[in-house]
Amino acid sequence: MALNKFMHPRNIYRTPPDFVKLYKEFEDFSTVAKMDVTGKVSIDFKDTRALRILTKCLLKSDFDLDVVIPEDRLVPTLPLRLNYILWIEDLMISIHKEHITGLDIGTGACAIYPLLAANKNKWHMVGTEKDEDSLKMALDNIERNNLQHLIKLKKNITASLIEHLFEEDNDLRFDFCMCNPPFYSNVQEVLESRSSARPPPKNAFTGSPQELITEGGELEFCRKLIKESAKFKNHILIFTTMIGHKYNMKEILLDLKAEGINHTTTEFCQGRVTRWAIAWTYQDYDLYNLVPPRDKARKKSIPITFVLPEIPNLPYDVEHTTEKVQQLFDSLNIQYKIITKRRNETVLNFNALTNTWTNQRRKRRLLKKIEETVSKKQKLENQEKCEKSTPDSSIDEKSNVLNETMDLATACSTALIDQTDTVTNKDTEKPILQGIFKVSNKAKTVVFEMEYLEGSAGKEGVHQILQYIKNNWK
């Protein structure tokens, strides 16, 4: 819980929950918790079932909410959800709003935000949802807590995010909207595949259930919301969205600044996880000064910058250099996705499941030896064909040479395979390196910028990949 002190000042979970109390009060919790000889109670935070039961018990203990969290849905992180609600409280207080009505886009099976907002603040809430099963489960949770007089649910059968609401009833008005972008579209399928023998869906994210975030999808979602918000700027006073990837926040801020839209940001810290949020408005509210961004100093990840040299037969521009980078990534089996593409800038998110870039010199030497031995064998075979007769001693000598070269080739191949095996990530469910790669045109030069995000390979892995690119930029 390293970042608890950076939670919202009013977040009750700045003080960690009393696990001993939960252990005594909730039988379900005692089945997933362990008490040691000193009386200390702990749970395995990697156990999804334990997290589900913990969240259910906290909702009951701290908010008197009886919530069913389905096993095939992600467990809502309660401190994070409460951080978001408290920040929206600050926004509403700053514009002196009372009798508040809010909109939760994609409310999910738990309807966690409407439940917290209605229970804690008596706000009126509308939740939208596309999935029929999630909608039914959300309604059950609302009715189970007798909050249907404050919370209404609407099914979204369109591709829009908010437009469908106002097409149905143009008189609808909200003081704010909130949402967790659809971090992954096939979460249920991913989770089901992990509990069975069948493979995960194609291109499925392989991180933990709590980290099912697709940066590109999130960025597209946020940009779509901004586009729709401009159309309905007088129907919702303040638009907000949570963001799971800091780079996406930077991109959205660029979009808002380019349009001259009033906005502010915040940072949600809970446990060892950090998320971000942006609020914007088309009204005459100076959000940045009313609810300023958190001024907590945080260590920044400084991108590694490299000015790209020109090489023969390759146009010196962003498009062609990006294509070559993609080819190099392919050669290293590094996965990537373009998340931003502008005229003078392309940004890729990349991740590597294994270390395929270290000891490249040794690999090249091994391959060269293999080529030399094969070449030597071919020369001897050709020489033998040309000779009509050969003394026995000569035959024996050639046979020995052939055997030696083949043994060397086999040894080199084995060494190369063994070396590759040693750099494979044993935990293949999580990439060993994730980062951002940006190609941009600055002052008539093409510049690379690489930024480390996370992974066991660390920042050193980013430096090594960049060095590999430099060595092969020819």
Disulfide bonds with the S-S distance in Angstrom:
none
